[in-house]
């Protein structure tokens, strides 16, 4: 062995696994004492080693594929660093030592991506009785409806832009053909390159409505491609995706505050307004549920909209705290 021995990635891996012999341990310790930056590199490997426990339980990890992918992303120097060391004895690498070294190196390689993402924080947004608009790191815009939880990374470092949704949100995704935008929503996945659409996912029955562009909607083996003006819903109890070519005109109303009703029943109108304005509206008797109305509200206040309905259908509106009650004698059909 020469006076200079390289500090390689597999040697650091063996050191952390306590698989080095006395000579190799002394070599690493001598290297650590030479420069404070060396300790930082070992700390980085220590971080990797702490994460390896979670991968040990994985039974379907494709090691070769993962290693080929991360080779170019390793943070350690491409050229081995050299330190002076006078060996006390010659070391022979047996097949067992070589196999152990390769295994340790592959594990470190699998987790190198985790190391590169140490500074990538996951942000979680949550709304209760309010809405919220947020611009994501890639320039995409998301508008959250009430009672919604949305999570995303501070930086989209991988080959995809992946976020999670539980609730409802309108997305305007900035186009990037090299990085598909994927939303994980209660068991369903929505994949786009750049478009605008709405996802309603308060439970397993996830609904996707497309305003512009194309959207891939998938749940397990079921999937469909939606274009502008189309809508689809995953029906959990039937394990199927149900497609509708005519999208509900008020699906974006919670964001735009534009409501359109064409010969709609009062029961349907009140349901849509209640959701759009996040206010409880009650019909006092069943006789008025079937009253029908054609109208449009464009950024109107809820009291004004209800007054228009009351005047048109000869009904009475009563405000009780934070809710409204509608009553009347019914409508002539």
URZI-V835624 format. One line per field, one symbol per residue. burial: I if it has 9 or more other ideal C-beta (glycine too) atoms within 8 Angstrom, else O. A space follows every 10 residues. Layout:
burial: ???
This chain:
burial: OOOOIOIOII IIIIIIIOOI OOIIIIIIOI IIOOOOOIIO IIOIIIIIIO IIOOIOOOOO OOOOOIIOOI OOIIOOOOOO IOIOIOIOOO IOOOOOOIOI IIOIIIIIII IIIIIIOOOI OOOOIOIOOO IOOIOIOIOI IIIIIIOIII IIIOOIOOOI IIIIIIIIII IOIOOIOOIO IIIIIIOIII IIIIIIIIII IOOOOIIIII IOIIIIIIIO OIIIOIIOOI IIIIIOOOOO IIIIOOIOOI IIIIIOIIIO IOOIIIIIII OIIIOIOIIO IOIOOOOIII IIIOOOIOOI OIOOIIIIII OOIOIOIOOO OOIIIIIIOO IOO
